[in-house]
Amino acid sequence: MRRVLFAVISAVALALAMAGCSGNDVPDMSQAQVYEILDSESYPAPDDKGRYKIIIYSRDAKTFEQRAQTAIKAAVDFQKKKNAYEVIVWLEALPKVSERVAIAEYYPFKKSSWGNDKEYIWLVEGSGYEVRGSELNPMDILLNVYLHQ
């Protein structure tokens, strides 16, 4: 089975300072799975603060909920470890989701009404998430996993 690098840009919009968050402000990570960091890269950020992009792999993150929460956990862990200004996470995962968990429909480069190629689109039933190209957007919670400090 071919692995696809699909960017689950985990964007956890935590308050400006992690220390100032109460327990209710931290997103649910109860389904986060064990992951390993395959690669990391830093890039310029304002005021000499660190910005990082990391690529992770999680063998056991099979559902969209698990993938999302694993990416969020990786962003939070890396942000704390490096005291980073921003962390972007790419999750290397298989494109198939178990039918017991959700039904995934995949439309590569769906054409727009103007004839232009749109981003890759995943539509998932049974999950609160919709993946468009490289973005993971929860439909019910604002979650921009760019971890900012």
N, C-alpha and C positions, 0 to 999 in steps of 0.2 A: 504494500500500500504506500502510495507516495505521500510524503509529508508536505504540507503546504505551510509556508511562513505567512500566517495571516496576522496582521498587526492588531493586537488587542491593545490599543493604546489605553492603558489604564489611566484613568484620570480621576484621581481622588481629589475633589475640591475640599480639602480640609482648610480650616481657618489659617490665617497667615502664620501662626505659630502652632506647631503640633502640641506644645505644652499647654496651650490655652484651650484645648478641646476637652469637652466633657465626654463621658462614655457614650452619650446619645449622638454626638456629632461624628463619631468614627463609624464608617460603613461596616456592614456585617461581613465578617471574614470567616464565619463558622464552617463554610464549605471549602475553604482554601486548602489546596493539596501541597504536598512536598514538591519543591521545584529546585532546579539548579540553574545557575547563571552560566550561559554558554559564552557570552561576550558582553563587554561593556565598552562604552565610548564616551568621552567627555567632549563638550564643545563650549564655546564662549558664552558667558552669561554676564548680566550687568553687575557692577560693583564687585567684581572678582568672586562672585558666588558660583558654586559648581552646578553645572547642568550635565545630566547623564542620560544616555540611552542604553538600556540593557536588553539583552535577548535572553529569555528564559525557556526552559523546557520542563514540562511536567507530564510524566507518563500517565498519571492517574486523573488528571483534570479532563474529564470526558464530557461533562455537560457544560452548557454555556454559563450556568451559575458558577460551577467550579472553576472554569477558565477565568471568568471575570474576577472572582474573589481571589484566585491565586495571583493574578496579575496585580490586583490592588495590594495584596500582602507583600509581594515582591517590591512594589514601589515604596510602600511604607517602610519596610525593612531597610532598603537601600538608602532611602532618604535619611533615616536615623543614623545608619552606619557612616555615611559620608557627609552628613549635615548639608545635603544638597539643596540648591534652590529649586531645581526641577528634575523630575525623573520621568522618563517615558519608557514604557515596558512593551516589548514585542514578545508575544507568546507563540512559540512554535508548537503547532498542534495539528492533529488530523482533521480533515474537513468533514468527517462524518460524525453525526451525533446519534446516539442510541435511540431507536424508535420508541422505546419505553419511556424515555425522558422527554423527548421533543421531536417534532418533525421539522427538518431543516430543508428549505428550498434555496437553491443557489443559482443566481443569475449573473454569469460573468459578462461584464461590459454591456449591460442593458442599454439600449438606445434611448436617448431622450427624444422629445418631440422635435427638437432642432436637428436631429441626426447625429448629435455628438455622443460619444461614449460616456456613460455614467460610470460611477465607481462600482466595484463589485458589491453586490447586495445579498445579504443573508436575511431571510425571513424565518423566524422561529416561532412555532406554536408551542405553548407550554412553558415559555420562558418570558421573563420580564425584559429581555434584552433584544435589541436589534443591532446587527453589525453591518455597517456600511463602509466598505473599503477598509480603511485602516482604523476606523473608530468604533468603539463599543459604547453605545448609548443606552442606558437604562431608560425605559419609557416612563417610569414612575418616579425616579429620583434623579436629581441633577448630579451627575458624576463626571466631571471632566478630569480623567486621570492624567493630569499633569500635576504632579505633586509639587506644590509651591510652599515655600517656607516663609 
